[in-house]
Amino acid sequence: MDYLNNLEDNFKEICNECHHKGLEKCNYRKCNIGFADYVVKNIKNNTTYSVADGESLIPKDDFKYYDEKVISISDI
């Protein structure tokens, strides 16, 4: 499951560069990257490969700018 560890590392890097990190605005339920990290952690911890009603849980109001170079980094 190295790909899950790689995803977690990538999400951590993206979060570290986010200007909302550590503030009240930092909420994984309202952030696409935070939500993706939450899903990956659940997959790893619970060996679950889907989230019930997951599509409805995806944050729809996350309009933050994510650096294209950071987002495109992936070792999947």
The 8 nearest C-alpha neighbors of each residue, nearest first, counted from 0:
[[1, 2, 3, 4, 43, 5, 75, 42],
 [0, 2, 4, 3, 5, 75, 6, 74],
 [1, 3, 5, 75, 0, 4, 6, 74],
 [4, 2, 6, 5, 1, 0, 7, 39],
 [3, 5, 7, 1, 6, 2, 8, 0],
 [6, 4, 2, 8, 3, 7, 1, 9],
 [5, 7, 3, 9, 8, 4, 10, 2],
 [8, 6, 4, 10, 5, 9, 11, 3],
 [9, 7, 5, 11, 6, 10, 4, 12],
 [8, 10, 6, 12, 11, 7, 5, 13],
 [11, 9, 13, 7, 12, 8, 14, 6],
 [10, 12, 14, 8, 9, 13, 15, 7],
 [13, 11, 15, 9, 10, 14, 8, 16],
 [12, 14, 10, 16, 11, 15, 9, 17],
 [15, 13, 17, 11, 16, 12, 10, 20],
 [14, 16, 12, 13, 17, 11, 20, 18],
 [15, 17, 14, 13, 18, 12, 20, 11],
 [18, 16, 14, 19, 15, 20, 13, 65],
 [17, 19, 20, 16, 15, 22, 14, 21],
 [20, 18, 25, 17, 22, 24, 21, 23],
 [21, 19, 25, 22, 18, 17, 14, 15],
 [20, 22, 25, 19, 23, 24, 18, 17],
 [23, 21, 24, 25, 19, 20, 18, 26],
 [22, 24, 25, 21, 26, 19, 20, 27],
 [23, 25, 22, 19, 26, 20, 21, 29],
 [26, 24, 19, 23, 20, 22, 21, 27],
 [25, 27, 28, 29, 24, 30, 33, 23],
 [28, 26, 33, 30, 34, 29, 25, 37],
 [27, 29, 26, 30, 34, 58, 33, 56],
 [28, 30, 58, 27, 26, 61, 31, 60],
 [31, 29, 27, 33, 61, 32, 28, 34],
 [30, 32, 34, 33, 58, 35, 61, 29],
 [33, 31, 35, 34, 30, 36, 10, 27],
 [34, 32, 27, 36, 30, 35, 31, 37],
 [33, 35, 37, 31, 27, 36, 32, 28],
 [34, 36, 32, 38, 37, 33, 31, 39],
 [35, 37, 33, 39, 34, 38, 32, 40],
 [38, 36, 34, 40, 35, 39, 33, 41],
 [37, 39, 41, 35, 36, 40, 42, 34],
 [40, 38, 42, 36, 41, 37, 43, 35],
 [41, 39, 43, 37, 42, 38, 44, 36],
 [42, 40, 38, 44, 43, 39, 45, 37],
 [41, 43, 47, 46, 39, 40, 45, 44],
 [44, 42, 40, 41, 46, 45, 39, 3],
 [45, 43, 41, 42, 46, 40, 47, 39],
 [44, 46, 47, 41, 42, 43, 40, 48],
 [47, 45, 42, 43, 44, 48, 41, 49],
 [48, 46, 42, 45, 49, 41, 43, 50],
 [47, 49, 42, 46, 50, 41, 45, 43],
 [48, 50, 47, 51, 53, 42, 38, 52],
 [49, 51, 53, 52, 48, 38, 47, 54],
 [50, 52, 53, 49, 54, 56, 55, 48],
 [51, 53, 54, 55, 50, 56, 49, 57],
 [54, 52, 50, 56, 51, 55, 57, 49],
 [53, 55, 56, 57, 52, 50, 51, 58],
 [54, 56, 53, 57, 52, 58, 59, 51],
 [57, 55, 53, 54, 58, 52, 28, 34],
 [56, 58, 54, 55, 59, 53, 31, 34],
 [59, 57, 29, 60, 31, 30, 61, 56],
 [58, 60, 61, 57, 29, 31, 62, 30],
 [61, 59, 58, 62, 29, 30, 31, 63],
 [62, 60, 30, 63, 59, 58, 29, 31],
 [61, 63, 60, 64, 59, 30, 65, 31],
 [64, 62, 61, 65, 30, 17, 60, 31],
 [63, 65, 62, 66, 67, 61, 17, 18],
 [66, 64, 67, 63, 70, 69, 13, 17],
 [65, 67, 69, 68, 70, 64, 13, 71],
 [66, 68, 70, 69, 71, 65, 72, 64],
 [69, 67, 71, 66, 70, 72, 65, 73],
 [68, 70, 66, 72, 67, 71, 13, 65],
 [71, 69, 67, 72, 68, 66, 65, 13],
 [70, 72, 68, 69, 67, 73, 66, 9],
 [73, 71, 69, 70, 68, 74, 9, 67],
 [72, 74, 75, 71, 9, 6, 5, 70],
 [73, 75, 5, 2, 72, 6, 9, 1],
 [74, 2, 73, 5, 6, 3, 1, 72]]
